[in-house]
Amino acid sequence: MATVNYPVFGKMNQLYRQHNILNADRELDYFLLNLNGMSATFVLKKGNNEGVFLGSTLMKVRFTTAIGDYQTFTDNGQLQKVRTLIKSFIITDENGIEYAFENMAYTKLKRLTSCGRRFQIKYEEPKTYERRQVYYETYFDDNTIENPYIVSDWHLTRISDKSITDSSRKIEFTYAYRSFTMWTGFDYNTVRGNKEYGKAIAKKATVVIPVITSISCPNNYNINFTYGAARFDLPGSQKLSAITVMYNGRYVQRHFLKQTYVIYTRYGTPVTEEQKLASRFYLLSVTRQTADLKDEERPQLFDYYLGGSSNADFVPPPFFASKDAWGYFDGYLSLLGSGANVPAGLKSFCVIGSRGNLSIGHIPIEFPSFQEIKRLSFKDGGITDVKNGYAKNGLLKSIQYPGGGLVEYDYEQNRGNFI
């Protein structure tokens, strides 16, 4: 009998990482196309600058690449290197219309590293993990990563018809670039064994994305997008305040957009740091101005479900921890259990960065505890049931049209059983 040459651990719960030769990505990359309400997937052929769509379609795709080992772009006056070499994609549909995707969005690669409870201070990775303890990790910049940026998206730049010789008959899209760092979610998991322990991982991303500013159409039509005040929920971005259609310098129509924030159970503007972290951005109304801005119609109004009187019934902040097994807000059911008393003020529970030195109700300061992580990962008695009626919090409730018509939306929760 041959002995397989696997590593033998002297102690349990030591970190084991695969060699690069075993962990290398050897599969084809899949690219997802979203265009005119249609989605499709394609892969790149080897040996030429073409791709092939998966499934039945008459569309064709080709791409262009940069010369050299990397691309570059400028962010806040600094030259950044990009390891993705694909510069653009050209999609041709069955009617001969070409769609050029040349404006790229960039994401910075970071290193997952041990840290403190607030996910701010970097720690050394533990050599051993203690039983029933919770360890924290998040993503930090790492100067040892060469060419740290990758291209995450290609945005539509131009639409043209190659069957028409007039090169001016095309639609062109113009963008401005915005860069910001944002939280993107939480992961909770437990490691079983002689010394079981828990991990809380806060996901963070640094992105540079194109934001549309105008669309130039044939026959001297233009669509302009106006941005206003900064957004509290997404630092570095701005509110879209108006969309204007112009023809030969004259106003055809303009749409004003009014937005607000939902903070737990109410509309309003966040003031405290916790409110900013917990807020969600919503569209309240759209008001149309007619040709030459001579008249203004009544606005189209939007309303949303904001929860109820229960301490657990509210619009959850982004990346809220307590969710059912399908990822929907469950009013603390998975965390505290059925029949548990939810203390007033617990809404701030598990808002990223907001629980530093707070002790709310019976929940300890050092959230999440090992037992809480076990419940959040639905292990050892974690509740997998749904909380009926809570998943609709934050969804669209009604639309009131300028003519007085009203459309109301009612939702019924899906149900299922684990087999």
WOZILIN-V193568 format. One record per backbone hydrogen bond with DSSP energy under -0.5 kcal/mol. NH is the residue of the N-H (numbers start at 0). CO is the residue of the C=O. If there is no record, write none. Layout:
BEGIN
nh = [NH,NH]
co = [CO,CO]
END
This chain:
BEGIN
nh = [3,5,8,21,22,23,25,30,32,32,34,37,39,41,42,44,49,50,51,53,56,59,60,61,62,63,65,70,72,74,74,77,79,81,82,86,87,88,89,90,90,91,92,95,97,98,99,99,100,100,101,101,102,103,104,105,106,107,108,110,112,112,114,115,118,122,131,132,134,135,136,137,138,139,139,144,145,148,149,151,151,152,154,156,157,158,159,160,161,161,163,166,168,169,170,171,171,172,173,175,177,179,181,183,184,186,188,190,191,195,196,197,198,199,200,201,201,202,202,204,206,206,207,208,210,212,213,214,215,216,216,219,220,220,221,222,223,224,225,227,230,236,238,240,240,241,242,243,244,245,245,246,247,249,251,252,253,254,255,255,256,257,258,259,260,261,262,262,263,264,265,267,269,275,276,277,278,279,281,283,284,285,286,288,289,291,292,293,296,299,300,300,301,302,304,307,312,313,314,315,319,322,323,324,326,329,332,335,336,336,339,341,342,345,347,348,350,351,353,357,360,362,366,372,373,374,375,376,377,378,387,389,390,392,393,394,396,397,398,399,400,400,403,406,408]
co = [1,3,6,18,18,19,23,41,30,39,37,34,32,30,51,49,47,60,42,40,54,91,50,89,48,87,84,81,79,72,77,74,72,70,148,63,63,100,61,88,98,59,96,92,159,90,97,157,88,98,99,154,154,101,152,207,149,205,147,139,110,137,135,120,115,113,195,129,197,114,199,112,201,110,137,141,143,80,106,104,149,104,102,99,99,170,97,168,95,159,160,164,165,167,158,169,215,156,213,210,208,206,204,202,202,200,198,196,189,192,190,132,188,134,186,136,199,184,200,181,179,204,105,177,175,173,173,222,171,214,220,216,216,217,245,214,243,212,241,238,236,233,228,225,238,225,254,223,252,221,243,249,219,246,244,244,288,242,253,286,240,284,256,281,267,279,260,265,261,262,262,260,267,271,272,273,274,261,259,257,257,299,255,253,294,250,289,290,287,285,298,399,283,397,394,312,309,311,263,313,316,320,327,383,323,321,329,331,331,332,336,339,340,342,344,345,347,349,350,354,358,359,364,368,369,370,371,372,374,373,385,386,386,389,304,391,302,302,406,300,398,404,400,398,396]
END
